């Protein structure tokens, strides 16, 4: 239901809430300050956040997230009637987790409000869906799941690129390359990568190879196998566990790729690696 004024958000005892706000053509917002911190994710449309004082306005389009500190006076004006997703949380919630508190401070960058572009995309939006679904349900561990969804959203924003989105094809491929490096264990495919970059397979593959020196599948395999090898060296993971944690569900496929990459199957490679480490000077 489109609204003409800001929605009222009441936080429960556990200190966070997800909400949706669909602005109608007559939406107006007076300058205000909330007792809670909030993220405003622009799902559709365009808005501009006006912080109080001399700070510059922050225009935000689809995929951008506005971060607003508790107590900061501000107002939001529509450029195109938007659909906004809100995550509101209390300062007390952050105070329980110093690392989360540092992430929030990093996102704000010493300001009362900031604009973040890094979290956009299907994976980021999936975190919001998970939070909204948990909030609407009554499953065991609901509050834990909500806190986890909120924390993952902050992490995704903090890890994303600081600059605005670009239409440059090479920069879009670079963004996918960065995303792949952090999520190689997910079910990636060339089709998914091309969709994320918004270009054809041929164009994407050519630019990806220019940037990495490998094909998309070659880079994905290298990331996964390097991670699996590191897990095996730690001596706290089984071969099955290392394969699973690296994104492989088919163990025989993992064995074939591992042997092709390292010259030996996992167990023999691990024994040789341990032997080398135990030798003087090894």
DOVEXKE-566613 format. One record per residue (C-alpha): x, y, z; chain; residue number from 1. Coordinates in Angstrom, 3 decimals, always signed. Layout:
<zazas>
+----------+----------+----------+-------+-----+
:        u :        v :        w : kette :  nr :
+----------+----------+----------+-------+-----+
:        X :        Y :        Z :     A : NUM :
...
+----------+----------+----------+-------+-----+
</zazas>
This chain:
<zazas>
+----------+----------+----------+-------+-----+
:        u :        v :        w : kette :  nr :
+----------+----------+----------+-------+-----+
:   +0.000 :   +0.000 :   +0.000 :     A :   1 :
:   +1.596 :   +3.317 :   -1.061 :     A :   2 :
:   +2.048 :   +5.795 :   +1.781 :     A :   3 :
:   +2.122 :   +9.587 :   +1.806 :     A :   4 :
:   +4.194 :   +9.916 :   +4.991 :     A :   5 :
:   +6.945 :   +7.898 :   +6.735 :     A :   6 :
:   +5.783 :   +4.629 :   +8.243 :     A :   7 :
:   +5.894 :   +4.205 :  +12.018 :     A :   8 :
:   +8.498 :   +1.659 :  +13.138 :     A :   9 :
:   +8.348 :   +0.179 :  +16.626 :     A :  10 :
:  +11.277 :   -1.989 :  +17.650 :     A :  11 :
:  +10.675 :   -5.126 :  +19.711 :     A :  12 :
:  +12.682 :   -5.981 :  +22.828 :     A :  13 :
:  +15.418 :   -7.725 :  +20.830 :     A :  14 :
:  +16.194 :   -4.418 :  +19.149 :     A :  15 :
:  +15.700 :   -4.685 :  +15.389 :     A :  16 :
:  +12.957 :   -4.660 :  +12.767 :     A :  17 :
:  +12.642 :   -4.997 :   +9.008 :     A :  18 :
:  +10.021 :   -2.922 :   +7.205 :     A :  19 :
:   +8.875 :   -1.971 :   +3.714 :     A :  20 :
:   +7.796 :   +1.481 :   +2.596 :     A :  21 :
:   +6.160 :   +2.092 :   -0.790 :     A :  22 :
:   +5.845 :   +5.802 :   -1.445 :     A :  23 :
:   +2.865 :   +7.225 :   -3.264 :     A :  24 :
:   +3.060 :  +10.314 :   -5.525 :     A :  25 :
:   +2.061 :  +12.578 :   -2.639 :     A :  26 :
:   +4.714 :  +11.313 :   -0.190 :     A :  27 :
:   +6.207 :  +14.019 :   +2.003 :     A :  28 :
:   +8.634 :  +13.714 :   +4.900 :     A :  29 :
:   +9.415 :  +16.441 :   +7.383 :     A :  30 :
:  +12.875 :  +16.601 :   +8.925 :     A :  31 :
:  +13.105 :  +14.052 :  +11.729 :     A :  32 :
:  +15.477 :  +12.104 :  +13.954 :     A :  33 :
:  +14.927 :   +8.494 :  +15.028 :     A :  34 :
:  +16.040 :   +6.847 :  +18.256 :     A :  35 :
:  +17.427 :   +3.929 :  +16.253 :     A :  36 :
:  +19.995 :   +3.446 :  +13.513 :     A :  37 :
:  +18.580 :   +2.529 :  +10.135 :     A :  38 :
:  +19.482 :   +1.256 :   +6.699 :     A :  39 :
:  +17.283 :   +2.294 :   +3.782 :     A :  40 :
:  +17.715 :   +0.048 :   +0.738 :     A :  41 :
:  +16.300 :   +1.440 :   -2.514 :     A :  42 :
:  +14.659 :   -1.501 :   -4.244 :     A :  43 :
:  +12.971 :   +0.614 :   -6.915 :     A :  44 :
:  +12.686 :   +4.322 :   -7.742 :     A :  45 :
:  +14.953 :   +7.136 :   -6.622 :     A :  46 :
:  +15.224 :   +9.239 :   -3.479 :     A :  47 :
:  +17.487 :  +11.897 :   -2.022 :     A :  48 :
:  +18.407 :  +12.008 :   +1.642 :     A :  49 :
:  +19.001 :  +15.488 :   +3.043 :     A :  50 :
:  +21.064 :  +15.442 :   +6.259 :     A :  51 :
:  +20.603 :  +18.396 :   +8.578 :     A :  52 :
:  +23.302 :  +21.049 :   +8.539 :     A :  53 :
:  +25.947 :  +21.632 :   +5.877 :     A :  54 :
:  +26.284 :  +17.993 :   +4.751 :     A :  55 :
:  +25.643 :  +17.371 :   +1.044 :     A :  56 :
:  +22.422 :  +15.656 :   -0.135 :     A :  57 :
:  +22.755 :  +11.924 :   -0.875 :     A :  58 :
:  +20.920 :  +10.851 :   -4.059 :     A :  59 :
:  +20.171 :   +7.120 :   -4.117 :     A :  60 :
:  +18.844 :   +4.926 :   -6.920 :     A :  61 :
:  +18.040 :   +1.220 :   -7.245 :     A :  62 :
:  +20.557 :   -0.935 :   -5.393 :     A :  63 :
:  +21.872 :   +1.851 :   -3.144 :     A :  64 :
:  +21.655 :   +1.829 :   +0.647 :     A :  65 :
:  +21.411 :   +4.861 :   +2.898 :     A :  66 :
:  +22.879 :   +4.559 :   +6.403 :     A :  67 :
:  +21.455 :   +6.928 :   +9.019 :     A :  68 :
:  +22.724 :   +7.123 :  +12.588 :     A :  69 :
:  +20.379 :   +7.258 :  +15.550 :     A :  70 :
:  +19.604 :  +10.839 :  +16.517 :     A :  71 :
:  +20.652 :  +12.277 :  +13.133 :     A :  72 :
:  +18.180 :  +14.801 :  +11.797 :     A :  73 :
:  +17.314 :  +14.186 :   +8.153 :     A :  74 :
:  +14.566 :  +13.986 :   +5.596 :     A :  75 :
:  +14.005 :  +11.928 :   +2.459 :     A :  76 :
:  +12.494 :  +13.324 :   -0.744 :     A :  77 :
:  +11.386 :  +11.256 :   -3.731 :     A :  78 :
:  +12.755 :  +11.753 :   -7.231 :     A :  79 :
:  +10.824 :   +8.766 :   -8.577 :     A :  80 :
:   +8.224 :   +7.084 :   -6.314 :     A :  81 :
:  +10.284 :   +4.360 :   -4.626 :     A :  82 :
:   +9.939 :   +1.038 :   -2.866 :     A :  83 :
:  +12.246 :   +1.087 :   +0.149 :     A :  84 :
:  +13.345 :   -1.694 :   +2.478 :     A :  85 :
:  +14.234 :   -0.604 :   +5.995 :     A :  86 :
:  +16.370 :   -2.266 :   +8.637 :     A :  87 :
:  +16.147 :   -0.454 :  +11.964 :     A :  88 :
:  +18.180 :   -1.421 :  +15.023 :     A :  89 :
:  +18.997 :   +0.048 :  +18.408 :     A :  90 :
:  +22.422 :   +1.301 :  +19.522 :     A :  91 :
:  +22.123 :   -1.228 :  +22.370 :     A :  92 :
:  +22.038 :   -4.076 :  +19.828 :     A :  93 :
:  +25.363 :   -2.934 :  +18.385 :     A :  94 :
:  +26.866 :   -2.404 :  +21.827 :     A :  95 :
:  +26.566 :   -6.160 :  +22.477 :     A :  96 :
:  +28.947 :   -6.885 :  +19.602 :     A :  97 :
:  +32.008 :   -4.601 :  +19.317 :     A :  98 :
:  +32.901 :   -5.935 :  +15.857 :     A :  99 :
:  +29.416 :   -5.143 :  +14.557 :     A : 100 :
:  +29.642 :   -1.718 :  +16.150 :     A : 101 :
:  +32.928 :   -1.105 :  +14.314 :     A : 102 :
:  +31.349 :   -2.170 :  +11.024 :     A : 103 :
:  +28.549 :   +0.328 :  +11.506 :     A : 104 :
:  +31.026 :   +3.088 :  +12.354 :     A : 105 :
:  +32.987 :   +2.212 :   +9.211 :     A : 106 :
:  +29.860 :   +2.448 :   +7.077 :     A : 107 :
:  +29.003 :   +5.869 :   +8.481 :     A : 108 :
:  +32.584 :   +7.088 :   +8.022 :     A : 109 :
:  +32.329 :   +9.585 :  +10.854 :     A : 110 :
:  +29.174 :  +11.169 :   +9.436 :     A : 111 :
:  +25.557 :  +11.191 :  +10.516 :     A : 112 :
:  +24.480 :   +9.590 :   +7.232 :     A : 113 :
:  +26.218 :   +7.918 :   +4.313 :     A : 114 :
:  +25.479 :   +6.313 :   +0.954 :     A : 115 :
:  +26.647 :   +2.758 :   +0.202 :     A : 116 :
:  +26.575 :   +1.084 :   -3.193 :     A : 117 :
:  +28.460 :   -2.137 :   -2.499 :     A : 118 :
:  +25.730 :   -4.498 :   -1.373 :     A : 119 :
:  +23.479 :   -4.434 :   -4.408 :     A : 120 :
:  +22.536 :   -7.654 :   -6.201 :     A : 121 :
:  +20.627 :  -10.898 :   -5.802 :     A : 122 :
:  +22.721 :  -12.189 :   -2.927 :     A : 123 :
:  +22.371 :   -8.960 :   -0.961 :     A : 124 :
:  +18.648 :   -8.763 :   -1.587 :     A : 125 :
:  +18.373 :  -12.393 :   -0.455 :     A : 126 :
:  +19.586 :  -11.324 :   +2.987 :     A : 127 :
:  +16.725 :   -8.827 :   +3.205 :     A : 128 :
:  +14.243 :  -11.491 :   +2.085 :     A : 129 :
:  +15.551 :  -13.836 :   +4.764 :     A : 130 :
:  +15.158 :  -11.179 :   +7.441 :     A : 131 :
:  +11.648 :  -10.231 :   +6.375 :     A : 132 :
:  +10.617 :  -13.902 :   +6.200 :     A : 133 :
:  +12.007 :  -14.620 :   +9.669 :     A : 134 :
:  +10.261 :  -11.589 :  +11.112 :     A : 135 :
:   +6.927 :  -12.773 :   +9.715 :     A : 136 :
:   +7.365 :  -16.317 :  +11.024 :     A : 137 :
:   +7.534 :  -18.009 :  +14.394 :     A : 138 :
:  +10.210 :  -20.657 :  +13.924 :     A : 139 :
:  +12.551 :  -21.636 :  +16.787 :     A : 140 :
:  +15.595 :  -19.379 :  +16.904 :     A : 141 :
:  +13.748 :  -16.560 :  +15.156 :     A : 142 :
:  +15.524 :  -13.767 :  +17.015 :     A : 143 :
:  +18.927 :  -15.358 :  +16.402 :     A : 144 :
:  +18.146 :  -15.637 :  +12.680 :     A : 145 :
:  +17.032 :  -12.001 :  +12.560 :     A : 146 :
:  +20.226 :  -10.811 :  +14.226 :     A : 147 :
:  +22.241 :  -12.944 :  +11.816 :     A : 148 :
:  +20.443 :  -11.484 :   +8.788 :     A : 149 :
:  +21.053 :   -7.952 :  +10.056 :     A : 150 :
:  +24.731 :   -8.682 :  +10.746 :     A : 151 :
:  +25.217 :  -10.222 :   +7.286 :     A : 152 :
:  +23.686 :   -7.158 :   +5.647 :     A : 153 :
:  +26.158 :   -4.904 :   +7.456 :     A : 154 :
:  +29.051 :   -7.180 :   +6.481 :     A : 155 :
:  +27.958 :   -7.217 :   +2.824 :     A : 156 :
:  +27.817 :   -3.428 :   +2.762 :     A : 157 :
:  +31.194 :   -3.046 :   +4.461 :     A : 158 :
:  +32.847 :   -5.429 :   +1.982 :     A : 159 :
:  +31.343 :   -3.853 :   -1.109 :     A : 160 :
:  +33.047 :   -1.268 :   -3.324 :     A : 161 :
:  +32.853 :   +2.269 :   -1.984 :     A : 162 :
:  +32.272 :   +3.993 :   -5.315 :     A : 163 :
:  +29.028 :   +4.486 :   -7.220 :     A : 164 :
:  +27.809 :   +1.897 :   -9.724 :     A : 165 :
:  +29.196 :   +2.202 :  -13.214 :     A : 166 :
:  +28.028 :   +1.387 :  -16.713 :     A : 167 :
:  +31.582 :   +0.609 :  -17.824 :     A : 168 :
:  +31.708 :   -3.045 :  -18.907 :     A : 169 :
:  +35.220 :   -3.658 :  -17.582 :     A : 170 :
:  +34.249 :   -2.311 :  -14.160 :     A : 171 :
:  +31.177 :   -4.531 :  -14.078 :     A : 172 :
:  +33.319 :   -7.575 :  -14.831 :     A : 173 :
:  +35.741 :   -6.489 :  -12.120 :     A : 174 :
:  +32.848 :   -6.248 :   -9.654 :     A : 175 :
:  +31.775 :   -9.808 :  -10.494 :     A : 176 :
:  +35.386 :  -10.969 :  -10.099 :     A : 177 :
:  +35.487 :   -9.483 :   -6.609 :     A : 178 :
:  +32.143 :  -11.020 :   -5.719 :     A : 179 :
:  +33.309 :  -14.422 :   -6.971 :     A : 180 :
:  +36.444 :  -14.208 :   -4.810 :     A : 181 :
:  +34.285 :  -13.891 :   -1.703 :     A : 182 :
:  +31.523 :  -16.334 :   -2.618 :     A : 183 :
:  +33.205 :  -19.022 :   -4.763 :     A : 184 :
:  +31.623 :  -21.742 :   -2.584 :     A : 185 :
:  +28.161 :  -20.764 :   -3.821 :     A : 186 :
:  +26.582 :  -22.429 :   -6.916 :     A : 187 :
:  +28.208 :  -20.119 :   -9.462 :     A : 188 :
:  +27.878 :  -20.607 :  -13.210 :     A : 189 :
:  +28.896 :  -18.611 :  -16.255 :     A : 190 :
:  +25.229 :  -17.778 :  -16.826 :     A : 191 :
:  +24.939 :  -16.325 :  -13.327 :     A : 192 :
:  +28.130 :  -14.296 :  -13.752 :     A : 193 :
:  +26.967 :  -12.867 :  -17.099 :     A : 194 :
:  +23.616 :  -11.978 :  -15.575 :     A : 195 :
:  +25.336 :  -10.186 :  -12.679 :     A : 196 :
:  +27.474 :   -8.199 :  -15.145 :     A : 197 :
:  +24.560 :   -7.575 :  -17.526 :     A : 198 :
:  +26.311 :   -8.709 :  -20.705 :     A : 199 :
:  +26.564 :  -11.557 :  -23.178 :     A : 200 :
:  +28.651 :  -14.661 :  -22.514 :     A : 201 :
:  +31.091 :  -13.809 :  -25.285 :     A : 202 :
:  +31.689 :  -10.250 :  -24.126 :     A : 203 :
:  +31.900 :  -11.202 :  -20.459 :     A : 204 :
:  +34.255 :  -14.132 :  -21.095 :     A : 205 :
:  +36.645 :  -12.001 :  -23.151 :     A : 206 :
:  +36.817 :   -9.240 :  -20.518 :     A : 207 :
:  +37.053 :  -11.734 :  -17.659 :     A : 208 :
:  +40.045 :  -13.464 :  -19.283 :     A : 209 :
:  +41.720 :  -10.093 :  -19.889 :     A : 210 :
:  +41.383 :   -9.252 :  -16.203 :     A : 211 :
:  +42.229 :  -12.618 :  -14.594 :     A : 212 :
:  +44.187 :  -14.482 :  -17.248 :     A : 213 :
:  +41.757 :  -17.392 :  -16.923 :     A : 214 :
:  +38.360 :  -18.434 :  -18.133 :     A : 215 :
:  +35.493 :  -17.992 :  -15.691 :     A : 216 :
:  +35.370 :  -21.720 :  -14.932 :     A : 217 :
:  +39.158 :  -21.822 :  -14.583 :     A : 218 :
:  +39.112 :  -18.991 :  -12.037 :     A : 219 :
:  +36.235 :  -20.538 :  -10.110 :     A : 220 :
:  +38.051 :  -23.877 :   -9.964 :     A : 221 :
:  +41.305 :  -22.237 :   -8.849 :     A : 222 :
:  +39.577 :  -20.369 :   -6.029 :     A : 223 :
:  +37.772 :  -23.469 :   -4.832 :     A : 224 :
:  +40.753 :  -25.810 :   -4.972 :     A : 225 :
:  +43.085 :  -23.306 :   -3.331 :     A : 226 :
:  +40.588 :  -22.980 :   -0.502 :     A : 227 :
:  +40.187 :  -26.754 :   -0.199 :     A : 228 :
:  +43.976 :  -27.200 :   -0.036 :     A : 229 :
:  +44.210 :  -24.562 :   +2.715 :     A : 230 :
:  +41.508 :  -26.340 :   +4.729 :     A : 231 :
:  +43.287 :  -29.675 :   +4.388 :     A : 232 :
:  +46.589 :  -28.166 :   +5.513 :     A : 233 :
:  +44.916 :  -26.959 :   +8.705 :     A : 234 :
:  +44.365 :  -30.634 :   +9.573 :     A : 235 :
:  +40.921 :  -29.867 :  +10.976 :     A : 236 :
:  +38.864 :  -30.877 :   +7.951 :     A : 237 :
:  +38.214 :  -34.169 :   +6.257 :     A : 238 :
:  +38.512 :  -34.450 :   +2.491 :     A : 239 :
:  +34.718 :  -34.582 :   +2.264 :     A : 240 :
:  +34.433 :  -31.520 :   +4.509 :     A : 241 :
:  +37.006 :  -29.560 :   +2.526 :     A : 242 :
:  +35.269 :  -30.416 :   -0.757 :     A : 243 :
:  +31.863 :  -29.439 :   +0.600 :     A : 244 :
:  +33.129 :  -26.183 :   +2.128 :     A : 245 :
:  +34.728 :  -25.232 :   -1.183 :     A : 246 :
:  +31.538 :  -25.637 :   -3.191 :     A : 247 :
:  +31.745 :  -29.244 :   -4.415 :     A : 248 :
:  +28.877 :  -31.647 :   -3.823 :     A : 249 :
:  +30.251 :  -34.398 :   -6.067 :     A : 250 :
:  +33.303 :  -35.932 :   -4.385 :     A : 251 :
:  +34.513 :  -37.801 :   -7.468 :     A : 252 :
:  +34.444 :  -34.545 :   -9.458 :     A : 253 :
:  +36.416 :  -32.854 :   -6.700 :     A : 254 :
:  +39.037 :  -35.644 :   -6.755 :     A : 255 :
:  +39.500 :  -35.306 :  -10.502 :     A : 256 :
:  +39.924 :  -31.542 :  -10.369 :     A : 257 :
:  +42.205 :  -31.680 :   -7.339 :     A : 258 :
:  +44.498 :  -34.240 :   -8.959 :     A : 259 :
:  +44.649 :  -32.229 :  -12.176 :     A : 260 :
:  +45.566 :  -29.086 :  -10.214 :     A : 261 :
:  +48.027 :  -30.507 :   -7.663 :     A : 262 :
:  +49.320 :  -33.629 :   -9.395 :     A : 263 :
:  +48.049 :  -36.005 :   -6.722 :     A : 264 :
:  +44.714 :  -36.982 :   -5.183 :     A : 265 :
:  +43.941 :  -35.128 :   -1.944 :     A : 266 :
:  +45.205 :  -37.691 :   +0.560 :     A : 267 :
:  +48.489 :  -38.350 :   -1.248 :     A : 268 :
:  +49.015 :  -34.612 :   -1.758 :     A : 269 :
:  +48.382 :  -33.950 :   +1.927 :     A : 270 :
:  +50.817 :  -36.659 :   +3.047 :     A : 271 :
:  +53.503 :  -35.257 :   +0.742 :     A : 272 :
:  +52.850 :  -31.725 :   +1.980 :     A : 273 :
:  +53.123 :  -32.787 :   +5.617 :     A : 274 :
:  +56.314 :  -34.725 :   +4.917 :     A : 275 :
:  +57.888 :  -31.700 :   +3.265 :     A : 276 :
:  +56.928 :  -29.517 :   +6.205 :     A : 277 :
:  +58.598 :  -31.916 :   +8.676 :     A : 278 :
:  +61.922 :  -32.121 :   +6.830 :     A : 279 :
:  +64.683 :  -29.744 :   +8.008 :     A : 280 :
:  +64.348 :  -26.494 :   +6.121 :     A : 281 :
:  +60.930 :  -27.575 :   +4.802 :     A : 282 :
+----------+----------+----------+-------+-----+
</zazas>
